[in-house]
Amino acid sequence: MSKIELKLSRPSRVYHPGELIQGKIVTALSAPISYQKILVTATGTVNIQVRQGVTGVIDSLYGVVKPIRILKKCFEVAASAGKLGPGTTEMPFSFTLSPQEDETVATFYETFHGGNISIQYLITADVMRGYLHKSLSTTLEFIVENDKVNLLVSPPPPEFTRFYMTQDTQKHQLLPELLTGQFSFFFVHAVSSLKDPITGDLTVETSSVPIESIDVQLLRVESILVGEKIITDTSVIQTTQIADGDICRLVTLPIYVLIPRLLVCPSLSAGSFSIEFQVSIIITFQSQLSKLYPKSDLRTPMPWLAMLTLPFRVFRT
C-alpha cells in the first residue's frame, strides 16, 4: 500500500500575499520504493467556463475563454534519486506566496468558487518514479485572501439603507387579491464585509393576504468577456428562510445571514471578467395557486411572490 498526502502548518490553509507557506509531504508505504525526484508545484488560476444553458450563449462560445494564470512555482524537495523506506516519512517544504516576474497577473485575486468563474490555488506534490512505475501524486487547495483587491467601488461607510416593498415596486404580475388587498414591507439593509454577516431588519406594516414564508437569497452575478460579447449569468448561492408563516404586523424581524467564504469574494472587476453580488428579499403569500407549484424557483417572478433585489457590495476590511 502506497499513500501520499500534503499537510500545511496552518490548519485554516488561509494565506495572504507575501507570507511564507510551510508544509510537509507525508508518505505512508508498506514497502520501500525508489524515486528519481520529488517535486512541489504551487499554482493559481482563474478558470472561466460558460455553463451550458446560460441565456443567449451559443455552442460555439463554449470553452473559448482561456484560463488566466496567477501563480506557478515549481521546486524540488529531493533533486536526486533515492529511496523512501516503509512506514511514514515526512519531507518539509516552504515557499513565499509572491508572483514571479513572468506571471501574466501581477496581483492575487481572492479564492472564489462560482458557477462560471473559479479562482483556485493548489499545491501538488509528485514523487517521480520513472517510466516503469506509476508516480505518487496528491493535490491540496489553499485559500488566498488579499487586503488590496480591485473593488468595483470604494468600501461604503457602515450605514443602513432603508427600502419599501409594495405593489408599486413589483415589476411582475401579481394576484388580484394582492393588488386589491394592499401590502407594505419596511426593510433596512446593511452593506457587509466578508467577515461580517448580512444584517438588517424587516417589518410587515400591512398585508391583508396571509404570508407563507419570507426568504433571503444571496446571488452572484458573473460577467465574462467573450470576444466582443459580455455574457452575464446570475445564480443563487444560498437561500435562508427568516420567517415561516404569517408573522405579526409591525413587529421587527431581524435578518442575520452568514456569508459562505469560498462562494463569495470581494466584488471584483478584472477586465475580462467581473464578480458582483445581490441580495433578494422574497415574500411568499398564501394562495391556492402557490400550492399547485410547491417547488417553484424563488428567483422566477410568480404572481404570489413579492420580490426586492438589491446590489450587495462585498469588501474586505
C-alpha positions in Angstrom: 0.0 0.0 0.0 1.4 3.4 -1.0 -0.2 6.7 0.3 0.9 10.3 0.0 -0.6 13.4 1.4 0.1 17.1 1.9 -0.1 18.9 5.2 0.3 22.7 5.8 1.5 24.2 9.0 -1.6 26.4 9.1 -4.8 24.3 9.7 -7.0 27.0 8.2 -5.0 27.0 4.9 -5.6 30.7 4.6 -2.7 32.8 3.4 -2.0 36.4 2.3 0.4 37.6 -0.4 3.9 37.9 0.8 3.5 35.2 3.6 5.6 32.1 3.9 3.8 28.9 3.2 5.2 25.9 5.1 4.2 22.3 4.9 5.3 18.8 4.5 4.9 15.8 2.2 3.8 12.7 4.2 4.2 9.2 2.7 2.9 6.0 4.2 4.4 3.0 2.5 4.1 -0.8 3.1 7.4 -1.5 1.2 10.3 0.7 0.2 10.2 2.5 -3.2 12.8 4.2 -5.4 12.3 7.6 -6.8 14.0 9.9 -9.3 13.0 13.2 -7.8 10.3 14.8 -5.6 8.6 18.0 -6.9 6.2 20.5 -5.3 4.2 22.8 -7.6 2.1 25.7 -6.5 -0.4 27.1 -9.0 -3.0 29.8 -9.0 -5.5 30.0 -11.9 -8.7 31.8 -12.9 -10.8 29.2 -14.7 -13.6 30.7 -16.9 -16.2 28.5 -18.4 -19.6 29.5 -19.6 -22.1 26.9 -18.4 -24.5 25.4 -20.9 -28.0 26.8 -20.7 -26.9 30.4 -20.0 -29.4 32.6 -21.9 -28.1 33.9 -25.2 -24.9 31.8 -25.4 -24.4 29.6 -28.5 -22.4 26.4 -28.5 -19.5 27.9 -30.5 -18.7 30.1 -27.5 -18.1 27.3 -25.0 -14.5 26.8 -24.0 -13.2 29.9 -25.8 -12.0 31.8 -22.7 -8.6 30.6 -21.7 -7.6 30.2 -18.1 -5.7 33.1 -16.5 -2.6 32.1 -14.7 -1.9 34.0 -11.4 0.8 31.8 -9.9 3.1 29.0 -10.9 6.1 27.9 -8.8 7.9 24.6 -9.0 10.7 23.4 -6.9 12.4 20.2 -6.0 12.2 18.7 -2.5 14.6 15.9 -3.5 16.6 16.7 -6.6 18.5 13.4 -6.9 17.4 9.8 -7.0 16.8 8.0 -3.7 14.6 5.6 -1.7 11.7 6.0 0.6 11.6 3.4 3.3 8.5 1.6 4.6 6.4 3.3 7.2 5.8 7.1 7.5 8.2 9.6 6.0 7.8 13.4 6.3 9.6 15.9 3.9 9.2 19.6 4.8 9.0 22.4 2.1 8.4 26.1 2.1 7.9 28.9 -0.4 6.8 32.6 -0.4 3.4 33.5 -1.8 4.6 36.1 -4.3 4.2 36.5 -8.1 7.0 35.7 -10.4 8.3 38.2 -12.9 6.9 36.3 -15.9 3.4 35.9 -14.4 0.6 37.4 -16.5 -1.3 38.7 -13.5 0.6 40.9 -11.0 -2.0 40.7 -8.3 -3.5 37.9 -6.3 -7.3 37.5 -6.7 -9.0 36.0 -3.7 -10.2 32.4 -3.7 -13.7 32.0 -5.2 -15.8 29.1 -6.4 -18.5 30.3 -8.7 -20.7 28.8 -11.4 -18.8 30.2 -14.4 -15.7 31.6 -12.7 -13.4 29.8 -10.3 -10.3 31.3 -8.7 -8.3 28.5 -7.2 -4.8 28.0 -5.6 -3.4 24.5 -5.4 -0.2 22.7 -4.1 0.7 19.5 -5.9 3.4 17.0 -4.7 4.8 14.4 -7.1 7.1 11.5 -6.3 8.6 10.8 -9.7 9.4 7.1 -10.1 10.4 6.8 -13.8 8.7 5.2 -16.8 8.2 1.7 -15.3 6.4 2.8 -12.2 3.5 5.0 -11.5 4.3 8.3 -9.8 2.8 9.1 -6.5 0.8 12.4 -6.6 -1.5 14.4 -4.4 -3.1 17.9 -4.5 -4.2 20.3 -1.8 -6.1 23.6 -2.1 -5.1 26.6 -0.1 -7.1 29.8 0.3 -5.8 33.3 -0.6 -7.1 36.4 1.0 -5.9 39.8 -0.1 -6.4 43.1 1.7 -5.8 45.0 -1.5 -8.3 43.8 -4.1 -9.8 45.5 -7.2 -13.1 46.7 -5.8 -15.9 47.9 -8.1 -16.4 50.8 -5.7 -14.7 52.1 -2.6 -15.9 50.4 0.6 -19.1 52.2 1.7 -19.5 53.5 5.2 -21.2 51.2 7.7 -24.6 52.8 7.3 -28.0 51.2 7.0 -30.2 51.8 3.9 -34.0 51.8 4.0 -36.3 50.2 1.4 -40.0 49.8 1.0 -41.7 46.9 -0.8 -45.2 47.5 -2.0 -47.4 46.6 -5.0 -45.9 49.6 -6.9 -42.3 48.2 -6.6 -43.1 44.9 -8.2 -42.3 44.5 -11.9 -44.2 41.3 -12.5 -47.9 40.5 -12.5 -49.5 39.9 -9.0 -52.5 38.0 -7.9 -55.7 40.2 -7.9 -56.0 39.8 -4.1 -52.5 41.2 -3.7 -53.3 44.2 -5.9 -56.5 45.0 -4.1 -55.6 43.9 -0.6 -52.5 46.1 -0.3 -49.2 45.2 1.4 -46.3 47.1 2.7 -42.9 45.9 4.0 -40.2 48.1 5.5 -36.7 46.7 5.0 -33.4 48.0 6.5 -30.3 46.7 4.8 -26.6 46.9 5.8 -23.7 46.6 3.4 -21.3 43.9 4.7 -17.7 43.0 4.6 -16.7 39.4 4.0 -16.0 38.9 7.8 -19.5 40.0 8.8 -22.9 38.5 8.3 -25.7 40.1 6.1 -27.8 42.1 8.6 -30.9 44.1 8.5 -34.5 44.4 9.8 -37.8 43.6 8.1 -41.2 44.9 9.3 -44.5 43.9 7.9 -46.5 47.1 8.1 -49.7 45.9 6.3 -50.8 42.8 4.4 -54.4 41.7 4.0 -53.2 38.4 2.4 -51.6 35.9 4.9 -47.9 35.4 4.5 -46.5 31.9 4.0 -42.7 32.5 4.1 -40.0 35.2 4.0 -36.7 34.3 2.5 -33.3 36.0 1.9 -31.4 34.9 -1.2 -27.7 35.7 -1.8 -27.0 35.8 -5.6 -23.7 36.0 -7.6 -23.6 37.9 -10.9 -20.7 36.6 -13.0 -19.8 38.5 -16.2 -17.4 37.2 -18.8 -16.0 38.9 -21.9 -16.0 36.5 -24.8 -14.7 38.2 -28.0 -16.8 41.4 -28.3 -19.7 40.0 -26.2 -20.3 40.2 -22.5 -22.0 37.2 -21.0 -23.7 37.7 -17.7 -25.1 34.9 -15.5 -26.9 35.3 -12.2 -27.2 32.3 -10.0 -28.2 31.5 -6.4 -25.5 31.0 -3.7 -27.8 30.2 -0.8 -31.4 30.7 0.4 -32.1 31.5 4.1 -35.7 31.4 5.5 -36.1 34.1 8.1 -39.9 33.6 8.7 -42.3 30.7 8.4 -46.0 31.5 8.4 -48.0 34.7 8.8 -46.0 36.9 11.2 -47.4 39.7 13.3 -47.7 43.1 11.8 -45.5 46.0 12.9 -43.1 43.6 14.6 -39.4 44.0 13.7 -37.9 40.8 12.2 -34.1 40.6 12.5 -32.1 39.4 9.5 -28.8 37.6 10.2 -27.3 35.6 7.3 -23.8 34.2 7.4 -21.7 34.5 4.2 -20.2 31.3 2.8 -16.5 32.2 2.4 -15.5 30.1 -0.6 -18.6 31.0 -2.6 -18.2 34.8 -2.0 -15.2 37.1 -2.6 -14.8 40.9 -2.7 -16.6 42.5 -5.6 -14.1 42.3 -8.4 -13.7 43.8 -11.9 -10.7 42.4 -13.8 -11.2 43.4 -17.4 -12.1 40.1 -19.0 -14.4 39.1 -16.1 -16.2 40.6 -13.1 -17.9 39.2 -10.0 -20.7 41.0 -8.3 -23.4 40.0 -5.8 -27.0 40.8 -5.0 -29.4 40.2 -2.1 -33.1 39.4 -2.7 -35.9 39.6 -0.2 -38.7 37.3 -1.2 -42.2 37.3 0.3 -44.4 34.2 -0.4 -48.1 34.8 0.2 -50.6 32.1 0.9 -52.8 31.2 -2.1 -54.4 28.2 -3.8 -52.3 28.8 -6.8 -49.0 28.6 -4.9 -50.0 25.2 -3.6 -50.0 23.9 -7.2 -46.3 24.8 -7.6 -44.7 23.9 -4.2 -41.2 23.5 -5.7 -41.2 26.6 -7.9 -37.9 28.6 -8.2 -38.0 31.6 -5.9 -36.0 33.6 -8.5 -38.8 33.3 -11.0 -41.3 36.1 -10.6 -44.6 34.4 -9.7 -48.0 36.1 -9.1 -47.9 35.0 -5.4 -44.4 36.4 -4.7 -43.3 39.9 -3.8 -39.6 40.5 -4.5 -36.9 43.1 -3.9 -33.4 42.7 -5.3 -30.6 44.9 -4.2 -26.9 45.2 -5.2 -24.7 43.7 -2.5 -21.3 45.3 -2.4 -18.8 43.0 -0.7 -15.4 44.2 0.5 -12.7 43.2 2.9 -11.9 45.3 5.9 
